[in-house]
Amino acid sequence: MKLQHLSIDHVTGVLYACEAVENAPRATSFGTDIKSSPLFSRSYEVATEHLLNVLTAIPDMAIIELQALVWAGRGNFDGNLSENLDYSRTRFDSTTRDYLASKNQLRESIQYSLHTCNVTLRD
C-alpha cells in the first residue's frame, strides 16, 4: 500500500527520536543519586519533548497515516493497514500527537508495520 502523505523523512525522524527516548537515562535508573546530576535527570524529559516536536512538525494527514501504521504494527484490525487508515481518519484530533509520543514500543510498531504491511512511503 502506498501512503500518500507520510514520507521517508517523517518516519526516519520519528524513529531516531524514539531511539533517543529509549536510550535516555531516567531518574529511576540512578536511584537517590540523580539529584546530584541535573543533566541526567532532564535527559529523558528532553528526549520526550524532542519526539513530540518531531511529531508536531509532521502534517496532519501524515500523522493520520503514521497512527494507522503504528496500529497495524500492534496488530489492530489484524494488521490490516487499510482498515487502520480508515479508523485513524475518524480518530484523529488535537491529542493524536501526544498519544503517539506516549506509546511504549512506538519504534517497534512502526518498524514491524514497515516490514510486514508492504508499505511504500512518499519520498
Phi, psi and omega per residue, in radians:
M1 nan 2.310 3.115
K2 -1.634 2.172 3.063
L3 -1.524 2.348 -3.003
Q4 -1.480 -0.431 -2.985
H5 -2.068 -0.548 -3.094
L6 -1.383 2.158 -3.078
S7 -1.805 2.909 3.059
I8 -1.044 -0.716 3.128
D9 -1.105 -0.695 3.096
H10 -1.038 -0.890 -3.075
V11 -1.133 -0.744 3.128
T12 -1.059 -0.764 3.110
G13 -1.064 -0.751 3.126
V14 -1.157 -0.752 -3.131
L15 -1.097 -0.740 3.105
Y16 -1.146 -0.700 3.122
A17 -1.155 -0.676 3.081
C18 -1.080 -0.742 3.129
E19 -1.083 -0.687 3.108
A20 -1.104 -0.716 3.105
V21 -1.112 -0.801 -3.116
E22 -1.101 -0.574 -3.075
N23 -1.619 -0.128 -3.117
A24 -1.267 2.338 3.079
P25 -1.157 2.449 3.103
R26 -1.833 2.732 -3.119
A27 -0.935 -0.672 -3.098
T28 -1.213 -0.290 3.134
S29 -1.228 -0.350 -3.020
F30 -1.993 0.091 3.120
G31 1.053 -2.402 -3.072
T32 -1.388 -0.255 -3.111
D33 -1.310 -0.131 -3.061
I34 -1.100 -0.532 -3.124
K35 -1.087 -0.421 3.140
S36 -1.446 -0.100 -3.115
S37 -2.287 1.479 -3.111
P38 -1.101 -0.483 3.125
L39 -1.086 -0.824 -3.141
F40 -1.217 -0.625 -3.089
S41 -1.163 -0.438 -3.132
R42 -1.716 -0.194 -3.015
S43 -1.089 -0.703 3.119
Y44 -1.160 -0.756 3.129
E45 -1.083 -0.739 3.125
V46 -1.157 -0.742 3.135
A47 -1.120 -0.712 3.114
T48 -1.156 -0.711 3.074
E49 -1.066 -0.715 3.124
H50 -1.106 -0.746 3.095
L51 -1.024 -0.785 3.124
L52 -1.115 -0.659 3.088
N53 -1.131 -0.691 3.092
V54 -1.095 -0.793 3.128
L55 -1.128 -0.643 3.138
T56 -1.139 -0.543 -3.124
A57 -1.337 -0.210 -3.123
I58 -1.527 2.292 -3.132
P59 -1.045 2.691 -3.077
D60 -0.919 -0.833 -3.095
M61 -1.089 -0.615 3.093
A62 -1.249 -0.597 3.082
I63 -1.135 -0.675 3.078
I64 -1.031 -0.768 3.114
E65 -1.185 -0.661 3.111
L66 -1.113 -0.757 3.119
Q67 -1.062 -0.736 3.102
A68 -1.096 -0.678 3.119
L69 -1.121 -0.753 3.113
V70 -1.097 -0.798 -3.140
W71 -1.109 -0.709 3.099
A72 -1.081 -0.682 3.118
G73 -1.157 -0.425 3.090
R74 -1.560 -0.104 3.097
G75 1.665 0.091 3.095
N76 -1.045 2.464 -3.093
F77 0.928 0.661 -3.130
D78 0.986 0.549 3.115
G79 1.292 0.219 3.137
N80 -1.337 1.864 -3.058
L81 -1.113 -0.638 -3.135
S82 -1.086 -0.786 3.108
E83 -1.175 -0.679 3.093
N84 -1.096 -0.673 3.134
L85 -1.130 -0.784 3.096
D86 -1.041 -0.787 -3.134
Y87 -1.183 -0.684 3.139
S88 -1.065 -0.644 3.103
R89 -1.066 -0.643 -3.111
T90 -1.398 -0.383 -3.072
R91 -1.701 -0.164 -3.090
F92 -1.133 2.333 3.018
D93 -2.729 -2.949 -3.055
S94 -1.179 -0.217 -3.120
T95 -1.743 0.001 -3.042
T96 -1.069 -0.732 -3.131
R97 -1.129 -0.729 3.076
D98 -1.084 -0.722 3.109
Y99 -1.023 -0.856 -3.132
L100 -1.100 -0.735 -3.119
A101 -1.115 -0.470 -3.091
S102 -1.538 -0.100 -3.053
K103 -1.301 2.194 2.957
N104 -1.207 2.527 3.104
Q105 1.103 0.541 3.086
L106 -1.041 -0.832 -3.129
R107 -1.055 -0.785 -3.115
E108 -1.125 -0.680 3.123
S109 -1.112 -0.749 3.126
I110 -1.126 -0.854 -3.114
Q111 -1.082 -0.718 3.128
Y112 -1.078 -0.789 3.125
S113 -1.079 -0.736 -3.130
L114 -1.068 -0.591 -3.100
H115 -1.500 -0.439 -3.022
T116 -1.913 -0.310 -3.026
C117 -1.763 0.129 3.125
N118 0.917 0.930 -3.062
V119 -1.622 2.415 2.985
T120 -2.029 2.194 3.139
L121 -1.686 2.750 3.063
R122 -1.210 2.479 3.113
D123 -1.187 nan nan
